[in-house]
């Protein structure tokens, strides 16, 4: 028996402009520069605006006033003028807390191939179709400083479907991820240490097949015993001789636990110019969006005149109609692109200014003055979505008198102290590391003792939180820190 039913549901659909804006928000300075260059190649309506002298600018402006086409109308009578997307004067750098009138130029640091570029080159050699290549770029773009993929494939696939309208099933994504893990450096893009070691053991060159088999079995079946260095138990469970146990453990320990380290961290500071510059001038701070080297794009007057000529022509041939349609689409695309670039600049400056205001003491005194702050705090302050804050802070850097920091660095949860204040968990981690560094290694502190010491300092923290912070600092448990003397 057939039955009919109705279901009412709401779905959020983003316009092409919104999708383009969201994508541009995620890009850092160098990636945006490349994106603009790509758009200049794809859209003939766009051209790079060359810097002119002030006299030339004024002459051009007078000429424009005589020859400017006031407005262009499509068949639906939608109006837009040349000034809507031709004028780039408003795109100058914004400043807050002005101290001097003169802008300061910050040259880009020398560029050399980064790990992500190295991985993208290898990805391109796979000759994938467009959607799988896009997934590969997203995977590479989500690697942390150690080269691990910390976001789940499900999250990445959901975002691709939402913003790029690309649908890929999880099995296909897993296959591509396995291929990327075989890139150089071997073991990149793994999701945890166990997977990273296994990839290197299984695919490493010049490894004795017998020890490869034993090492793989140890990592798959007895990983917990291996990480906790229960070698006597491993020897018994796996029925190994002392020599085989020693050779197997040495083999595993010879693998690289952080394939991205030494590539992303150090190269990132060398090859990426910070997205923001914060300088102290006299007693004021100046915040600058560091995009001086960014190509300035405008609408090609040659194509604009061609478009206007074609529009005013009465009866058109089929070829002329196709030309008009092509130019119209390219003009719309160019207008949206320029508008999105400006909106991105405005959004970045709003968020950076809000972060600076909340973390003013950090810029004055350093990391110990970092305040607890979450994405929601900034979102509410500037009336933006939390997802927008997340896109902006991810992968963006600021250079200040305190050094170079990723914007994500300024966000952390807080814990209460005896005096009623809140301290950032980053401050607590620093203090925890200081205590562990100074402990007697013959009698290292347990997590319970570490929690007790922090509570004595007025920081209310549970043992399990201490354990979590210690693991995030990649510091082993007390018995593994113990040194025999």
C-alpha positions, -999 to 999 in steps of 0.1 A, spaced: 0 0 0 14 33 -10 14 63 14 22 99 9 38 121 34 51 157 35 81 170 54 90 206 59 127 213 64 149 244 64 182 243 45 208 271 45 220 279 10 249 302 5 251 326 -25 282 324 -48 294 356 -32 292 342 3 310 310 -7 337 330 -24 340 352 7 342 322 31 370 307 10 390 339 9 387 343 47 406 311 52 436 321 31 467 336 47 487 364 30 508 343 6 479 320 -3 457 351 -10 484 366 -32 485 334 -52 447 333 -54 446 368 -68 472 360 -94 452 330 -104 420 351 -107 439 376 -129 448 347 -152 412 333 -153 392 365 -157 403 388 -186 381 416 -171 405 419 -141 438 435 -144 466 444 -120 465 481 -111 500 496 -113 510 523 -88 510 558 -102 523 591 -91 500 615 -75 500 638 -105 492 609 -128 464 598 -105 448 633 -107 451 634 -144 436 600 -148 408 610 -124 400 640 -145 400 619 -176 378 593 -160 352 620 -150 349 629 -187 347 594 -201 333 573 -172 303 552 -182 278 560 -155 260 528 -153 255 495 -170 221 478 -172 214 442 -178 181 428 -192 167 428 -157 175 465 -152 200 457 -124 222 488 -122 259 489 -113 284 516 -120 321 516 -128 328 532 -94 312 502 -77 341 480 -84 368 501 -101 379 524 -72 405 508 -50 412 539 -29 393 525 1 416 494 3 444 512 20 457 497 53 437 504 84 454 517 115 444 519 151 461 537 180 478 560 155 512 572 167 528 585 134 513 597 102 536 577 79 529 541 70 558 517 74 567 492 48 573 456 59 591 435 32 583 399 28 607 374 42 626 353 17 604 326 1 614 290 -2 595 258 -7 574 249 24 563 215 34 527 222 22 541 232 -12 563 201 -13 532 180 -6 510 198 -31 536 191 -58 534 154 -50 496 156 -50 496 171 -84 517 142 -97 488 118 -89 467 132 -118 435 131 -97 402 145 -109 392 180 -97 371 169 -66 398 145 -53 425 170 -59 405 195 -39 402 170 -10 439 164 -11 445 201 -8 422 203 22 439 174 39 473 190 34 460 223 46 448 208 79 481 193 90 494 205 124 530 215 131 541 179 136 525 168 103 495 151 118 459 154 105 440 165 136 407 171 119 386 141 111 379 132 75 342 135 82 346 171 92 367 179 61 342 162 38 312 180 54 329 213 49 337 205 13 301 196 6 288 228 24 311 254 8 324 238 -24 294 216 -32 318 186 -35 305 153 -23 330 125 -17 323 93 3 344 84 32 359 53 16 373 73 -13 387 98 12 404 71 32 421 57 0 434 92 -9 446 98 27 466 65 26 483 76 -6 492 110 9 507 92 39 532 76 15 544 111 3 578 124 13 582 127 43 569 92 49 542 91 76 528 126 69 491 132 74 486 104 99 460 108 126 481 95 156 515 83 165 506 46 161 495 51 125 525 72 118 550 46 130 531 18 112 532 36 79 569 41 82 576 6 93 555 -10 65 568 12 38 604 20 49 633 10 27 662 -13 37 643 -27 67 649 -64 75 617 -82 68 618 -102 100 622 -72 122 596 -54 101 571 -82 109 579 -82 146 577 -44 148 544 -43 131 529 -69 153 542 -50 184 526 -18 172 493 -34 163 487 -59 191 508 -46 220 510 -8 214 500 1 249 528 -20 264 553 -5 240 543 31 248 546 24 285 579 7 280 568 -26 295 596 -45 278 596 -75 301 559 -80 294 565 -75 256 593 -101 257 570 -126 275 539 -120 254 557 -121 221 582 -148 231 612 -127 220 649 -131 228 667 -101 244 684 -94 211 652 -95 190 634 -73 215 663 -48 215 666 -47 177 628 -43 173 625 -15 198 655 3 183 639 0 148 606 16 160 625 43 179 645 51 147 612 62 130 603 99 128 574 106 153 569 141 139 572 141 101 562 177 98 586 191 124 615 210 111 595 216 79 564 235 89 575 253 121 609 267 110 599 272 73 566 288 81 584 316 99 609 319 70 585 317 41 553 333 53 550 370 59 528 376 90 492 386 81 493 415 107 520 437 121 516 453 155 542 479 164 546 502 194 552 537 183 559 560 212 531 550 237 507 539 210 502 507 191 498 505 153 480 475 138 486 470 101 472 444 77 504 432 60 492 431 24 514 458 8 528 433 -16 493 421 -27 484 427 -63 458 455 -65 431 445 -90 408 466 -109 384 464 -139 400 466 -174 389 498 -191 395 482 -225 370 454 -218 346 479 -201 345 500 -233 340 468 -254 312 458 -231 295 492 -233 299 493 -271 283 458 -274 255 467 -250 245 499 -269 244 481 -302 208 476 -313 202 444 -331 229 418 -323 241 388 -341 242 355 -323 280 360 -319 276 394 -305 250 381 -280 274 354 -269 301 380 -265 278 402 -244 268 373 -222 304 363 -217 315 398 -207 285 403 -184 293 371 -165 330 381 -162 321 416 -150 298 401 -123 325 377 -113 351 405 -112 328 428 -92 322 400 -66 358 391 -63 369 427 -56 341 432 -31 350 399 -14 387 410 -11 376 443 6 351 425 29 379 401 39 402 430 48 375 446 69 367 414 87 404 406 94 410 440 108 379 439 130 389 406 145 425 416 150 415 448 167 391 429 190 419 404 199 443 432 206 419 450 229 412 419 249 449 408 250 464 442 255 484 431 286 500 403 265 514 428 241 527 449 270 540 422 293 542 389 274 527 353 276 521 353 314 496 381 309 475 362 284 438 363 293 414 335 289 394 341 257 373 319 235 359 324 199 325 333 213 339 363 232 352 379 199 321 368 180 298 386 204 319 417 206 320 423 169 286 406 161 300 379 138 295 341 136 318 319 156 325 300 123 338 333 108 362 338 138 374 303 134 382 307 97 401 339 102 423 328 131 433 295 116 466 298 98 469 336 103 499 351 121 507 384 138 541 399 143 544 420 174 570 431 200 563 397 217 573 377 186 553 359 159 522 341 170 493 323 153 460 340 161 448 307 176 475 312 203 454 340 219 424 317 225 423 295 256 400 284 284 406 298 319 407 286 354 398 305 386 424 315 412 421 322 449 419 360 443 389 356 420 408 362 387 410 338 358 442 327 343 447 313 308 454 275 305 485 285 284 499 303 315 491 272 336 509 249 310 539 272 312 539 270 350 535 232 348 565 229 325 586 251 348 578 228 378 586 197 358 618 211 344 630 220 380 619 187 397 644 162 411 646 136 382 654 109 407 620 116 424 598 132 397 564 146 407 532 125 401 502 142 385 486 143 420 516 161 434 517 185 404 480 194 410 487 199 447 516 223 439 495 243 415 467 245 440 491 258 466 498 286 442 461 295 441 453 277 408 424 253 413 431 224 390 422 187 391 447 158 386 430 148 354 434 183 340 471 182 349 475 149 331 458 164 300 480 195 300 511 173 306 502 151 276 496 182 254 531 194 264 543 159 253 558 153 288 558 117 299 544 104 332 565 105 363 580 70 361 592 76 326 608 109 336 627 92 364 664 91 359 688 66 376 720 82 389 
